[in-house]
Amino acid sequence: MPQTIAARCCVVGGGPAGLMAGFLLARAGVDVVVIEKHADFLRDFRGDTIHPSTLQLMFELGLLHDFLKLPHRKAFQISAQLGNRKFVVADFRRLPTLCKFVAFMPQWDFLDFIAGEAKKLPNFRLFMKTAASGLLEDQGRVVGVRAAGPEGEMEISADLVLAADGRTSRMREAAGLEVEDFGAPMDVLWLELRREASDPEETFGSIAPGRMVAMIERGAYWQIGFVIPKGGAQAIRSGPIGAFRDTIVDCLPFLADRVEDLRDWEDVSLLTVQVDRLKVWSRPGLLCIGDAAHAMSPVGGVGINLAIQDAVATANLIAEKLRTGSLRDEDLAAVQRRRELPARLTQRLQLFIQNRVIRSVLAADAPFEPPLALRLLDIFPVLRQIPARLIGLGVRPEHVNSSRG
Ligand SMILES: Cc1cc2nc3c(=O)[nH]c(=O)nc-3n(C[C@H](O)[C@H](O)[C@H](O)COP(=O)(O)OP(=O)(O)OC[C@H]3O[C@@H](n4cnc5c(N)ncnc54)[C@H](O)[C@@H]3O)c2cc1C
């Protein structure tokens, strides 16, 4: 017999959307269970960006001071390297927020912090190593999830299942929700290389004909995202790792003394990029948020921000009704009404950059002029505030509802 558990809300997925939603709902007095299939948050395949809007939320929650004690690096600007020229793309220093920077912090530190705060609440439960395998349904209504954890099979019944299980969401598939796929011209090869004191200090992007590389500074090492044409991984990986090492050094000569640390293809992971969005984000008893509702491209490094903003909007719109047992199906649609526009506009911009810039950079075999947008940002620094707002705050930033249960 499976173990049975009951909660007002079962959140599937302990990523930025799920953990933040679980925390905020529990903070508002809702009895919440969050399940996360991994044993910890220590995974590489996440962005490391904590946006000014998220830092503002931390302030609103009274957690900013403690949060900023965690090791992080402040990026006041974001730049792109094209050949020998460096272009500042976004300047956060004039944002109307308390923290005028993006904090680069391993995402597991952020998630550990949120989980730690949430666990202080008596009505919050987090089950790690627990994977949802399907939905429990009763007369067309979702009434919980079926899951497997260290103790075996479980059935978690809930008034609401919050699907925050990311871009390969099993919950949205089980719910039969229709997905609109917008495609992406690229995938990412993801690898780590040692960092030396003499290396550049900042996280940055490097663009050259046929190549785009993102370098994320993670203290002792660089997390490197090597952008390749969609579906091109197999051809690259069927060649010798030595040829790939040479390509890396071609793009980033300062890595020549340690590129040998890449022993074989086992050291290089493939991250597939997808951009899609659900037509309808909910069904009676179930609501999708974050990448489960709208899978974001890595372009601009904004997916985490959107995921967190979805979580805040969800808590603001439904926590009280969920707590008092008065949640109606229409209330779930209100979350989509609030958050669809930011997701739609951001994805549209990502698709524009993917299709107009990234596709042509990857196809180029000769040096090219910097794109017009980069040149304009270079000539008119005031324009850098536009990408700063889009990256740092996003479209329609949310604020924590101060009321607590
Ligand atoms: C290569 C790449 C780089 C990126 N870099 C950035 C960046 O720098 N900055 C940025 O803002 N965004 C970035 N993004 C986008 C960002 O990763 C996502 O938009 C963001 O993580 C979405 O958060 P989420 O909580 O919705 O989903 P996720 O972060 O995917 O979290 C989902 C969670 O659900 C868990 N889960 C999945 N299935 C189950 C299940 N069945 N049962 C239980 N748990 C389950 C997963 O283990 C995971 O912990 C990047 C994306 C890609 C592809």
The ligand as an ORCA input file, in Angstrom:
! r2SCAN-3c Opt
* xyz 0 1
  C      21.474     26.115    -20.744
  C      20.544     27.002    -19.957
  C      21.084     28.038    -19.201
  C      20.237     28.913    -18.491
  N      20.777     29.956    -17.806
  C      19.954     30.820    -17.158
  C      20.485     31.942    -16.415
  O      21.696     32.159    -16.349
  N      19.612     32.749    -15.767
  C      18.246     32.545    -15.822
  O      17.497     33.332    -15.230
  N      17.734     31.494    -16.491
  C      18.541     30.629    -17.151
  N      18.000     29.583    -17.837
  C      16.550     29.351    -17.745
  C      16.249     28.780    -16.348
  O      17.088     27.651    -16.104
  C      14.781     28.363    -16.201
  O      13.933     29.297    -16.819
  C      14.433     28.242    -14.710
  O      15.274     27.290    -14.091
  C      12.982     27.829    -14.514
  O      12.758     27.550    -13.149
  P      11.663     26.480    -12.718
  O      11.647     26.454    -11.237
  O      10.393     26.740    -13.441
  O      12.195     25.089    -13.303
  P      13.544     24.288    -12.978
  O      14.620     25.178    -12.552
  O      13.769     23.409    -14.157
  O      13.143     23.401    -11.723
  C      12.285     22.286    -11.857
  C      12.541     21.368    -10.685
  O      11.600     20.305    -10.728
  C      12.258     19.074    -10.431
  N      11.460     18.015    -11.035
  C      11.293     17.767    -12.357
  N      10.452     16.736    -12.528
  C      10.066     16.323    -11.294
  C       9.203     15.303    -10.818
  N       8.565     14.478    -11.667
  N       9.032     15.147     -9.493
  C       9.686     15.985     -8.612
  N      10.525     16.958     -9.015
  C      10.711     17.132    -10.333
  C      13.636     19.255    -11.065
  O      14.577     18.370    -10.492
  C      13.932     20.718    -10.737
  O      14.565     20.871     -9.481
  C      18.822     28.703    -18.541
  C      18.278     27.642    -19.282
  C      19.120     26.798    -20.010
  C      18.519     25.692    -20.835
*
